Amino acid sequence: MVNTAVFDKWHADVADSPAWARIFQQALALPPEVVSNSLLTGAGLAEVVAALRVAPGQILVDLACGRGGYGREVARRTGARLVGLDFSAVAVAIAAHCGPRSQARFCVADFTAPGLRDHSADAVMCIDAIQFGDPPVAALRQCRRILASGGRLAVTAWEPVGPVPETVPEVIRRVNLGRDLLEAGFEQIEVTEKPQWHAAERTLYEAALQTDDSGDPALASLQKEATQVLAAFDATRRVLATATAPKAGRAIPLRGHYPPPGRQWSMEWCSSTI
């Protein structure tokens, strides 16, 4: 079970850490306007955009959106209307106030209960978080449910390689996207290894370990993570998984772009308008 309070604190710490942001921007070669809370590179973000095939005005759901940076950038490049979902209320609050609201909204929701109507999204993205689904296939089934006929899914993740040491977290050891996407009912499934992303991740962790944390809790947390990940780095691989929802159902149009006066950026409002 994922601890929401832990993630709330982590998002708050990271949002207040220029050193953390600098390490991520440099190691991942991200555009300066992209707020990162995962390990997807700038080049990888472009691959996600291409894989989603989302058109201007269509609805893009960013599942486990964190502070919203990647979803906002995909929406900016494609002209899609963005709905970002995350179980951390802190992350959602930051995301909602980090850019214009006319084409984006952010709501608190869980992987296995996103609160969106069947066939209501044209594309779904999930960046470096599907392992927190309990289990991941349950989250993928929800992606399948909310996608319109022919809708596209793009998931970035880690998968185990060969015998995996106990130092690799259980949430990573259980990931098998090819198997789970098939079980969830997707078609046109492709799982592609991305060694360049993995190399950038190593660079990021090494840079973090060489930086003085100076009492910065976000940086201290990153250094602890770096030590753990680098100890078993070659036991995992970075992947991009893409898939298509079968030809059935239809997209439900999105009504409105932001909450009416007096309404909050909440799951209740998201559910009532998509």
C-alpha positions, 0 to 999 in steps of 0.5 A: 500500500502506497503511503499518501502522506509520504508522497505529499511531503516528498512533493512539497520538499521537491517543489522547494528544492532548486538543487533537486530541480537543477540536477533533474533538468541537466541530467535528463536534458529537459526543457526549462519550462518542464517541471519533472517529478520522474526520470523521463528524459527530454528525448523520451518525452518526445517519444511519448508525444509521438506514441500517443498520436493525440490531436488538438482538442482531444482529451489526454489523461495523465495518470499519476501526474505528480506536479503536472509538468510532463502532462502539461508539456504533452498538451502544449505540443499537441493541443490536447485538453489535459486531465491530470490525476494523482493521489497526492493532494499536494501534487495536484495543488502544485500542478493546478497552479503551475500553468494556465488552466484553460486547457488543463485541470488536475484532480485527486484520484487513485489508480484503480478508481480514477473517477472518469467515465467509460471511453471518455479519453482519447489518450492516456499517459503514465510516466514512471508510476504504473508500478504503484498500481495494486497490482499494475494490471488493475491500473491498466484495466482502468486505462482501458476502461476510460479510453475511447475506441482506438485510443492510445496508451503510453507507459514508461517504467522499469522492468526486472532483468533476469534474477533480481536481487532483493534490494530491488523494490517489490513494486518493480520486481512485479512489473511485466507490461507486455503480459499485463497490457494483454491481460487488460485487453489492449491491442497493438502492444509494444514494449521497447527497451530504452537504454539511453533513458537508463544511462541518463538515470545513472548520470542523474543519480551519480550527480546527486551523490556528488552534491552537498545536500546542505540540509535539503530534505529533497536532495537527501532523499534523492541521495538515499534513493541513488545509493539504493538504485545504483547498487542493483542498477543492472537488474532493471531495464527502462521501457516504453510500452504503448498500446491501443484500445480495441475498436469499441465505444466512443469518446465522450466530449469534455464540457468546459475547461475549468471549475465554475466559481466556488468549485475546487479542482476536485475529483467530484468536478472532474467526474461531472464534466468528463 
